[in-house]
Amino acid sequence: MNLNFPSHWQVLPFETAIADVTAGNPKLQRSEYSEVGQIPIIDQGQEFIGGYTDDRNFQAKINLPTIIFGDHTRIFKFVDVPFCLGADGTKFLNPKLI
């Protein structure tokens, strides 16, 4: 596949450039979502925000910005604000420093 990248770009395999940094972060089940709250819940749904919570114990412990990837829906979301992670197939993807 020839994608005609500029010659000064370094093209890397996905696994070399991106790290899955999901481990150790709590996830909220959909049944725990509220319609209002202080912290948005980001999941793999079509909508950017799936719901809200006020429970800071579920706030993601990750450097921002990050990418959330839904492994069932194949949806990517760029997140640059504090949030909680929805359960069921969501992953944090951050660039590796090369």
Backbone atoms as SQL, in Angstrom:
CREATE TABLE atoms (id INTEGER PRIMARY KEY, chain TEXT, resi INTEGER, resn TEXT, atom TEXT, x REAL, y REAL, z REAL);
INSERT INTO atoms VALUES
  (1, 'A', 1, 'MET', 'N', 0.848, -1.165, 0.000),
  (2, 'A', 1, 'MET', 'CA', 0.000, 0.000, 0.000),
  (3, 'A', 1, 'MET', 'C', 0.897, 1.232, 0.000),
  (4, 'A', 2, 'ASN', 'N', 0.769, 2.062, -0.992),
  (5, 'A', 2, 'ASN', 'CA', 1.559, 3.278, -1.111),
  (6, 'A', 2, 'ASN', 'C', 0.693, 4.465, -0.685),
  (7, 'A', 3, 'LEU', 'N', 1.030, 5.051, 0.468),
  (8, 'A', 3, 'LEU', 'CA', 0.233, 6.161, 0.983),
  (9, 'A', 3, 'LEU', 'C', 0.874, 7.512, 0.702),
  (10, 'A', 4, 'ASN', 'N', 2.028, 7.514, 0.075),
  (11, 'A', 4, 'ASN', 'CA', 2.701, 8.746, -0.318),
  (12, 'A', 4, 'ASN', 'C', 2.918, 9.733, 0.831),
  (13, 'A', 5, 'PHE', 'N', 3.546, 9.240, 1.905),
  (14, 'A', 5, 'PHE', 'CA', 3.894, 10.109, 3.015),
  (15, 'A', 5, 'PHE', 'C', 5.032, 11.032, 2.603),
  (16, 'A', 6, 'PRO', 'N', 5.114, 12.215, 3.194),
  (17, 'A', 6, 'PRO', 'CA', 6.265, 13.080, 2.924),
  (18, 'A', 6, 'PRO', 'C', 7.563, 12.354, 3.275),
  (19, 'A', 7, 'SER', 'N', 8.599, 12.583, 2.529),
  (20, 'A', 7, 'SER', 'CA', 9.858, 11.850, 2.699),
  (21, 'A', 7, 'SER', 'C', 10.501, 12.096, 4.061),
  (22, 'A', 8, 'HIS', 'N', 10.194, 13.200, 4.726),
  (23, 'A', 8, 'HIS', 'CA', 10.806, 13.478, 6.031),
  (24, 'A', 8, 'HIS', 'C', 10.045, 12.824, 7.190),
  (25, 'A', 9, 'TRP', 'N', 8.916, 12.158, 6.955),
  (26, 'A', 9, 'TRP', 'CA', 8.175, 11.455, 7.997),
  (27, 'A', 9, 'TRP', 'C', 8.822, 10.100, 8.248),
  (28, 'A', 10, 'GLN', 'N', 8.865, 9.720, 9.506),
  (29, 'A', 10, 'GLN', 'CA', 9.293, 8.381, 9.864),
  (30, 'A', 10, 'GLN', 'C', 8.041, 7.529, 10.029),
  (31, 'A', 11, 'VAL', 'N', 7.888, 6.481, 9.251),
  (32, 'A', 11, 'VAL', 'CA', 6.728, 5.609, 9.301),
  (33, 'A', 11, 'VAL', 'C', 7.085, 4.383, 10.143),
  (34, 'A', 12, 'LEU', 'N', 6.260, 4.126, 11.172),
  (35, 'A', 12, 'LEU', 'CA', 6.518, 3.042, 12.112),
  (36, 'A', 12, 'LEU', 'C', 5.324, 2.096, 12.190),
  (37, 'A', 13, 'PRO', 'N', 5.578, 0.834, 12.542),
  (38, 'A', 13, 'PRO', 'CA', 4.455, -0.059, 12.819),
  (39, 'A', 13, 'PRO', 'C', 3.672, 0.463, 14.034),
  (40, 'A', 14, 'PHE', 'N', 2.379, 0.229, 14.066),
  (41, 'A', 14, 'PHE', 'CA', 1.517, 0.717, 15.139),
  (42, 'A', 14, 'PHE', 'C', 2.059, 0.345, 16.518),
  (43, 'A', 15, 'GLU', 'N', 2.448, -0.921, 16.705),
  (44, 'A', 15, 'GLU', 'CA', 2.913, -1.409, 18.006),
  (45, 'A', 15, 'GLU', 'C', 4.199, -0.715, 18.458),
  (46, 'A', 16, 'THR', 'N', 4.976, -0.199, 17.537),
  (47, 'A', 16, 'THR', 'CA', 6.216, 0.500, 17.861),
  (48, 'A', 16, 'THR', 'C', 5.933, 1.932, 18.302),
  (49, 'A', 17, 'ALA', 'N', 4.883, 2.524, 17.766),
  (50, 'A', 17, 'ALA', 'CA', 4.596, 3.931, 18.024),
  (51, 'A', 17, 'ALA', 'C', 3.590, 4.177, 19.146),
  (52, 'A', 18, 'ILE', 'N', 2.734, 3.196, 19.440),
  (53, 'A', 18, 'ILE', 'CA', 1.619, 3.393, 20.375),
  (54, 'A', 18, 'ILE', 'C', 1.687, 2.379, 21.505),
  (55, 'A', 19, 'ALA', 'N', 1.410, 2.845, 22.745),
  (56, 'A', 19, 'ALA', 'CA', 1.384, 1.968, 23.918),
  (57, 'A', 19, 'ALA', 'C', -0.029, 1.917, 24.490),
  (58, 'A', 20, 'ASP', 'N', -0.473, 0.720, 24.871),
  (59, 'A', 20, 'ASP', 'CA', -1.734, 0.548, 25.596),
  (60, 'A', 20, 'ASP', 'C', -1.421, 0.779, 27.067),
  (61, 'A', 21, 'VAL', 'N', -1.933, 1.872, 27.633),
  (62, 'A', 21, 'VAL', 'CA', -1.640, 2.242, 29.025),
  (63, 'A', 21, 'VAL', 'C', -2.906, 2.188, 29.888),
  (64, 'A', 22, 'THR', 'N', -3.780, 1.254, 29.570),
  (65, 'A', 22, 'THR', 'CA', -5.057, 1.120, 30.264),
  (66, 'A', 22, 'THR', 'C', -4.910, 0.528, 31.664),
  (67, 'A', 23, 'ALA', 'N', -3.979, -0.383, 31.852),
  (68, 'A', 23, 'ALA', 'CA', -3.856, -1.148, 33.095),
  (69, 'A', 23, 'ALA', 'C', -3.803, -0.251, 34.326),
  (70, 'A', 24, 'GLY', 'N', -4.495, -0.698, 35.372),
  (71, 'A', 24, 'GLY', 'CA', -4.471, 0.001, 36.644),
  (72, 'A', 24, 'GLY', 'C', -5.495, 1.107, 36.790),
  (73, 'A', 25, 'ASN', 'N', -6.266, 1.365, 35.755),
  (74, 'A', 25, 'ASN', 'CA', -7.295, 2.400, 35.830),
  (75, 'A', 25, 'ASN', 'C', -8.654, 1.770, 36.076),
  (76, 'A', 26, 'PRO', 'N', -9.419, 2.346, 37.019),
  (77, 'A', 26, 'PRO', 'CA', -10.761, 1.807, 37.279),
  (78, 'A', 26, 'PRO', 'C', -11.697, 2.119, 36.123),
  (79, 'A', 27, 'LYS', 'N', -12.705, 1.259, 35.959),
  (80, 'A', 27, 'LYS', 'CA', -13.693, 1.453, 34.900),
  (81, 'A', 27, 'LYS', 'C', -15.090, 1.386, 35.498),
  (82, 'A', 28, 'LEU', 'N', -15.969, 2.215, 34.978),
  (83, 'A', 28, 'LEU', 'CA', -17.355, 2.244, 35.438),
  (84, 'A', 28, 'LEU', 'C', -18.257, 1.466, 34.489),
  (85, 'A', 29, 'GLN', 'N', -19.119, 0.642, 35.054),
  (86, 'A', 29, 'GLN', 'CA', -20.113, -0.067, 34.265),
  (87, 'A', 29, 'GLN', 'C', -21.232, 0.904, 33.874),
  (88, 'A', 30, 'ARG', 'N', -21.863, 0.676, 32.749),
  (89, 'A', 30, 'ARG', 'CA', -22.930, 1.557, 32.266),
  (90, 'A', 30, 'ARG', 'C', -24.018, 1.751, 33.330),
  (91, 'A', 31, 'SER', 'N', -24.288, 0.737, 34.120),
  (92, 'A', 31, 'SER', 'CA', -25.325, 0.844, 35.161),
  (93, 'A', 31, 'SER', 'C', -24.961, 1.871, 36.237),
  (94, 'A', 32, 'GLU', 'N', -23.690, 2.275, 36.291),
  (95, 'A', 32, 'GLU', 'CA', -23.230, 3.254, 37.273),
  (96, 'A', 32, 'GLU', 'C', -23.180, 4.683, 36.717),
  (97, 'A', 33, 'TYR', 'N', -23.500, 4.874, 35.446),
  (98, 'A', 33, 'TYR', 'CA', -23.499, 6.204, 34.843),
  (99, 'A', 33, 'TYR', 'C', -24.673, 7.029, 35.368),
  (100, 'A', 34, 'SER', 'N', -24.447, 8.326, 35.492),
  (101, 'A', 34, 'SER', 'CA', -25.515, 9.271, 35.816),
  (102, 'A', 34, 'SER', 'C', -25.693, 10.222, 34.629),
  (103, 'A', 35, 'GLU', 'N', -26.831, 10.876, 34.556),
  (104, 'A', 35, 'GLU', 'CA', -27.068, 11.861, 33.500),
  (105, 'A', 35, 'GLU', 'C', -26.408, 13.192, 33.809),
  (106, 'A', 36, 'VAL', 'N', -26.092, 13.434, 35.072),
  (107, 'A', 36, 'VAL', 'CA', -25.410, 14.657, 35.494),
  (108, 'A', 36, 'VAL', 'C', -24.298, 14.285, 36.457),
  (109, 'A', 37, 'GLY', 'N', -23.299, 15.149, 36.549),
  (110, 'A', 37, 'GLY', 'CA', -22.189, 14.918, 37.468),
  (111, 'A', 37, 'GLY', 'C', -21.026, 15.809, 37.115),
  (112, 'A', 38, 'GLN', 'N', -19.996, 15.758, 37.945),
  (113, 'A', 38, 'GLN', 'CA', -18.835, 16.620, 37.760),
  (114, 'A', 38, 'GLN', 'C', -17.809, 16.053, 36.789),
  (115, 'A', 39, 'ILE', 'N', -17.757, 14.733, 36.658),
  (116, 'A', 39, 'ILE', 'CA', -16.716, 14.106, 35.840),
  (117, 'A', 39, 'ILE', 'C', -17.369, 13.347, 34.684),
  (118, 'A', 40, 'PRO', 'N', -16.975, 13.664, 33.441),
  (119, 'A', 40, 'PRO', 'CA', -17.536, 12.911, 32.311),
  (120, 'A', 40, 'PRO', 'C', -16.988, 11.484, 32.277),
  (121, 'A', 41, 'ILE', 'N', -17.811, 10.577, 31.798),
  (122, 'A', 41, 'ILE', 'CA', -17.395, 9.189, 31.576),
  (123, 'A', 41, 'ILE', 'C', -17.244, 9.017, 30.075),
  (124, 'A', 42, 'ILE', 'N', -16.046, 8.625, 29.659),
  (125, 'A', 42, 'ILE', 'CA', -15.768, 8.392, 28.242),
  (126, 'A', 42, 'ILE', 'C', -15.758, 6.886, 28.022),
  (127, 'A', 43, 'ASP', 'N', -16.566, 6.421, 27.092),
  (128, 'A', 43, 'ASP', 'CA', -16.621, 5.001, 26.765),
  (129, 'A', 43, 'ASP', 'C', -16.486, 4.839, 25.258),
  (130, 'A', 44, 'GLN', 'N', -16.791, 3.664, 24.760),
  (131, 'A', 44, 'GLN', 'CA', -16.607, 3.440, 23.328),
  (132, 'A', 44, 'GLN', 'C', -17.866, 3.707, 22.511),
  (133, 'A', 45, 'GLY', 'N', -18.852, 4.327, 23.110),
  (134, 'A', 45, 'GLY', 'CA', -20.091, 4.629, 22.403),
  (135, 'A', 45, 'GLY', 'C', -19.934, 5.716, 21.344),
  (136, 'A', 46, 'GLN', 'N', -20.971, 5.902, 20.546),
  (137, 'A', 46, 'GLN', 'CA', -20.972, 6.901, 19.477),
  (138, 'A', 46, 'GLN', 'C', -20.835, 8.317, 20.022),
  (139, 'A', 47, 'GLU', 'N', -21.490, 8.599, 21.151),
  (140, 'A', 47, 'GLU', 'CA', -21.417, 9.924, 21.765),
  (141, 'A', 47, 'GLU', 'C', -20.070, 10.093, 22.445),
  (142, 'A', 48, 'PHE', 'N', -19.538, 11.319, 22.419),
  (143, 'A', 48, 'PHE', 'CA', -18.230, 11.560, 23.046),
  (144, 'A', 48, 'PHE', 'C', -18.274, 11.256, 24.534),
  (145, 'A', 49, 'ILE', 'N', -19.319, 11.719, 25.223),
  (146, 'A', 49, 'ILE', 'CA', -19.485, 11.470, 26.652),
  (147, 'A', 49, 'ILE', 'C', -20.642, 10.497, 26.834),
  (148, 'A', 50, 'GLY', 'N', -20.369, 9.402, 27.549),
  (149, 'A', 50, 'GLY', 'CA', -21.399, 8.392, 27.766),
  (150, 'A', 50, 'GLY', 'C', -22.289, 8.689, 28.948),
  (151, 'A', 51, 'GLY', 'N', -21.770, 9.422, 29.932),
  (152, 'A', 51, 'GLY', 'CA', -22.508, 9.747, 31.149),
  (153, 'A', 51, 'GLY', 'C', -21.608, 10.535, 32.076),
  (154, 'A', 52, 'TYR', 'N', -22.006, 10.607, 33.334),
  (155, 'A', 52, 'TYR', 'CA', -21.238, 11.383, 34.315),
  (156, 'A', 52, 'TYR', 'C', -21.207, 10.662, 35.656),
  (157, 'A', 53, 'THR', 'N', -20.252, 11.066, 36.494),
  (158, 'A', 53, 'THR', 'CA', -20.167, 10.595, 37.870),
  (159, 'A', 53, 'THR', 'C', -19.581, 11.708, 38.729),
  (160, 'A', 54, 'ASP', 'N', -19.800, 11.606, 40.027),
  (161, 'A', 54, 'ASP', 'CA', -19.171, 12.513, 40.983),
  (162, 'A', 54, 'ASP', 'C', -18.099, 11.787, 41.795),
  (163, 'A', 55, 'ASP', 'N', -17.908, 10.495, 41.545),
  (164, 'A', 55, 'ASP', 'CA', -16.968, 9.680, 42.310),
  (165, 'A', 55, 'ASP', 'C', -15.551, 9.836, 41.770),
  (166, 'A', 56, 'ARG', 'N', -14.742, 10.631, 42.444),
  (167, 'A', 56, 'ARG', 'CA', -13.362, 10.894, 42.019),
  (168, 'A', 56, 'ARG', 'C', -12.462, 9.659, 42.107),
  (169, 'A', 57, 'ASN', 'N', -12.899, 8.632, 42.806),
  (170, 'A', 57, 'ASN', 'CA', -12.118, 7.393, 42.877),
  (171, 'A', 57, 'ASN', 'C', -12.009, 6.717, 41.514),
  (172, 'A', 58, 'PHE', 'N', -12.917, 7.063, 40.596),
  (173, 'A', 58, 'PHE', 'CA', -12.914, 6.466, 39.262),
  (174, 'A', 58, 'PHE', 'C', -12.232, 7.343, 38.222),
  (175, 'A', 59, 'GLN', 'N', -11.726, 8.507, 38.627),
  (176, 'A', 59, 'GLN', 'CA', -11.071, 9.384, 37.660),
  (177, 'A', 59, 'GLN', 'C', -9.812, 8.720, 37.121),
  (178, 'A', 60, 'ALA', 'N', -9.636, 8.764, 35.818),
  (179, 'A', 60, 'ALA', 'CA', -8.481, 8.121, 35.167),
  (180, 'A', 60, 'ALA', 'C', -7.176, 8.728, 35.664),
  (181, 'A', 61, 'LYS', 'N', -6.244, 7.856, 35.930),
  (182, 'A', 61, 'LYS', 'CA', -4.915, 8.276, 36.368),
  (183, 'A', 61, 'LYS', 'C', -3.963, 8.116, 35.192),
  (184, 'A', 62, 'ILE', 'N', -3.977, 9.139, 34.338),
  (185, 'A', 62, 'ILE', 'CA', -3.215, 9.062, 33.100),
  (186, 'A', 62, 'ILE', 'C', -2.831, 10.471, 32.678),
  (187, 'A', 63, 'ASN', 'N', -1.705, 10.557, 32.002),
  (188, 'A', 63, 'ASN', 'CA', -1.291, 11.853, 31.463),
  (189, 'A', 63, 'ASN', 'C', -2.181, 12.214, 30.283),
  (190, 'A', 64, 'LEU', 'N', -2.619, 13.446, 30.272),
  (191, 'A', 64, 'LEU', 'CA', -3.452, 13.949, 29.178),
  (192, 'A', 64, 'LEU', 'C', -2.616, 14.807, 28.248),
  (193, 'A', 65, 'PRO', 'N', -2.957, 14.876, 27.003),
  (194, 'A', 65, 'PRO', 'CA', -4.099, 14.232, 26.353),
  (195, 'A', 65, 'PRO', 'C', -3.831, 12.752, 26.096),
  (196, 'A', 66, 'THR', 'N', -4.891, 12.027, 25.797),
  (197, 'A', 66, 'THR', 'CA', -4.803, 10.612, 25.469),
  (198, 'A', 66, 'THR', 'C', -5.834, 10.278, 24.396),
  (199, 'A', 67, 'ILE', 'N', -5.716, 9.093, 23.866),
  (200, 'A', 67, 'ILE', 'CA', -6.686, 8.576, 22.900),
  (201, 'A', 67, 'ILE', 'C', -7.416, 7.422, 23.568),
  (202, 'A', 68, 'ILE', 'N', -8.741, 7.441, 23.481),
  (203, 'A', 68, 'ILE', 'CA', -9.549, 6.313, 23.930),
  (204, 'A', 68, 'ILE', 'C', -9.975, 5.551, 22.677),
  (205, 'A', 69, 'PHE', 'N', -9.778, 4.239, 22.721),
  (206, 'A', 69, 'PHE', 'CA', -10.130, 3.391, 21.587),
  (207, 'A', 69, 'PHE', 'C', -11.141, 2.356, 22.043),
  (208, 'A', 70, 'GLY', 'N', -12.226, 2.235, 21.304),
  (209, 'A', 70, 'GLY', 'CA', -13.224, 1.202, 21.574),
  (210, 'A', 70, 'GLY', 'C', -12.917, -0.027, 20.741),
  (211, 'A', 71, 'ASP', 'N', -12.538, -1.118, 21.407),
  (212, 'A', 71, 'ASP', 'CA', -12.122, -2.289, 20.621),
  (213, 'A', 71, 'ASP', 'C', -13.290, -3.043, 19.995),
  (214, 'A', 72, 'HIS', 'N', -14.518, -2.726, 20.362),
  (215, 'A', 72, 'HIS', 'CA', -15.682, -3.319, 19.689),
  (216, 'A', 72, 'HIS', 'C', -16.201, -2.394, 18.591),
  (217, 'A', 73, 'THR', 'N', -16.258, -1.095, 18.902),
  (218, 'A', 73, 'THR', 'CA', -16.827, -0.137, 17.954),
  (219, 'A', 73, 'THR', 'C', -15.792, 0.427, 16.990),
  (220, 'A', 74, 'ARG', 'N', -14.504, 0.310, 17.346),
  (221, 'A', 74, 'ARG', 'CA', -13.398, 0.868, 16.552),
  (222, 'A', 74, 'ARG', 'C', -13.458, 2.397, 16.496),
  (223, 'A', 75, 'ILE', 'N', -14.040, 3.000, 17.517),
  (224, 'A', 75, 'ILE', 'CA', -14.130, 4.458, 17.610),
  (225, 'A', 75, 'ILE', 'C', -12.935, 4.988, 18.392),
  (226, 'A', 76, 'PHE', 'N', -12.306, 6.035, 17.863),
  (227, 'A', 76, 'PHE', 'CA', -11.217, 6.740, 18.544),
  (228, 'A', 76, 'PHE', 'C', -11.753, 8.059, 19.089),
  (229, 'A', 77, 'LYS', 'N', -11.326, 8.424, 20.305),
  (230, 'A', 77, 'LYS', 'CA', -11.708, 9.705, 20.902),
  (231, 'A', 77, 'LYS', 'C', -10.461, 10.359, 21.493),
  (232, 'A', 78, 'PHE', 'N', -10.218, 11.603, 21.123),
  (233, 'A', 78, 'PHE', 'CA', -9.128, 12.400, 21.674),
  (234, 'A', 78, 'PHE', 'C', -9.652, 13.078, 22.932),
  (235, 'A', 79, 'VAL', 'N', -8.998, 12.826, 24.084),
  (236, 'A', 79, 'VAL', 'CA', -9.477, 13.340, 25.365),
  (237, 'A', 79, 'VAL', 'C', -8.386, 14.189, 25.997),
  (238, 'A', 80, 'ASP', 'N', -8.743, 15.433, 26.338),
  (239, 'A', 80, 'ASP', 'CA', -7.759, 16.327, 26.954),
  (240, 'A', 80, 'ASP', 'C', -8.279, 16.974, 28.237),
  (241, 'A', 81, 'VAL', 'N', -9.306, 16.377, 28.836),
  (242, 'A', 81, 'VAL', 'CA', -9.854, 16.852, 30.103),
  (243, 'A', 81, 'VAL', 'C', -9.957, 15.669, 31.067),
  (244, 'A', 82, 'PRO', 'N', -9.926, 15.908, 32.375),
  (245, 'A', 82, 'PRO', 'CA', -10.078, 14.802, 33.335),
  (246, 'A', 82, 'PRO', 'C', -11.397, 14.063, 33.102),
  (247, 'A', 83, 'PHE', 'N', -11.381, 12.737, 33.268),
  (248, 'A', 83, 'PHE', 'CA', -12.546, 11.915, 32.960),
  (249, 'A', 83, 'PHE', 'C', -12.453, 10.584, 33.684),
  (250, 'A', 84, 'CYS', 'N', -13.537, 9.843, 33.628),
  (251, 'A', 84, 'CYS', 'CA', -13.574, 8.457, 34.089),
  (252, 'A', 84, 'CYS', 'C', -13.755, 7.570, 32.868),
  (253, 'A', 85, 'LEU', 'N', -13.267, 6.355, 32.969),
  (254, 'A', 85, 'LEU', 'CA', -13.299, 5.427, 31.840),
  (255, 'A', 85, 'LEU', 'C', -14.475, 4.475, 31.959),
  (256, 'A', 86, 'GLY', 'N', -15.245, 4.374, 30.883),
  (257, 'A', 86, 'GLY', 'CA', -16.316, 3.387, 30.825),
  (258, 'A', 86, 'GLY', 'C', -15.734, 2.004, 30.596),
  (259, 'A', 87, 'ALA', 'N', -16.407, 0.997, 31.104),
  (260, 'A', 87, 'ALA', 'CA', -15.926, -0.378, 30.979),
  (261, 'A', 87, 'ALA', 'C', -16.240, -0.938, 29.601),
  (262, 'A', 88, 'ASP', 'N', -15.936, -2.193, 29.435),
  (263, 'A', 88, 'ASP', 'CA', -16.300, -2.941, 28.230),
  (264, 'A', 88, 'ASP', 'C', -15.548, -2.517, 26.984),
  (265, 'A', 89, 'GLY', 'N', -14.281, -2.854, 26.934),
  (266, 'A', 89, 'GLY', 'CA', -13.541, -2.742, 25.694),
  (267, 'A', 89, 'GLY', 'C', -12.927, -1.403, 25.379),
  (268, 'A', 90, 'THR', 'N', -12.759, -0.529, 26.355),
  (269, 'A', 90, 'THR', 'CA', -12.099, 0.752, 26.087),
  (270, 'A', 90, 'THR', 'C', -10.633, 0.662, 26.486),
  (271, 'A', 91, 'LYS', 'N', -9.784, 1.286, 25.696),
  (272, 'A', 91, 'LYS', 'CA', -8.347, 1.259, 25.905),
  (273, 'A', 91, 'LYS', 'C', -7.780, 2.671, 25.840),
  (274, 'A', 92, 'PHE', 'N', -6.771, 2.944, 26.667),
  (275, 'A', 92, 'PHE', 'CA', -5.994, 4.187, 26.569),
  (276, 'A', 92, 'PHE', 'C', -4.835, 3.925, 25.619),
  (277, 'A', 93, 'LEU', 'N', -4.652, 4.752, 24.627),
  (278, 'A', 93, 'LEU', 'CA', -3.534, 4.615, 23.703),
  (279, 'A', 93, 'LEU', 'C', -2.719, 5.909, 23.736),
  (280, 'A', 94, 'ASN', 'N', -1.451, 5.806, 24.103),
  (281, 'A', 94, 'ASN', 'CA', -0.568, 6.971, 24.135),
  (282, 'A', 94, 'ASN', 'C', 0.630, 6.720, 23.243),
  (283, 'A', 95, 'PRO', 'N', 1.185, 7.789, 22.682),
  (284, 'A', 95, 'PRO', 'CA', 2.375, 7.616, 21.847),
  (285, 'A', 95, 'PRO', 'C', 3.572, 7.201, 22.702),
  (286, 'A', 96, 'LYS', 'N', 4.387, 6.325, 22.163),
  (287, 'A', 96, 'LYS', 'CA', 5.646, 5.979, 22.807),
  (288, 'A', 96, 'LYS', 'C', 6.659, 7.043, 22.422),
  (289, 'A', 97, 'LEU', 'N', 7.509, 7.395, 23.358),
  (290, 'A', 97, 'LEU', 'CA', 8.569, 8.347, 23.050),
  (291, 'A', 97, 'LEU', 'C', 9.698, 7.589, 22.377),
  (292, 'A', 98, 'ILE', 'N', 9.950, 7.933, 21.160),
  (293, 'A', 98, 'ILE', 'CA', 10.955, 7.188, 20.360),
  (294, 'A', 98, 'ILE', 'C', 12.192, 8.039, 20.192);
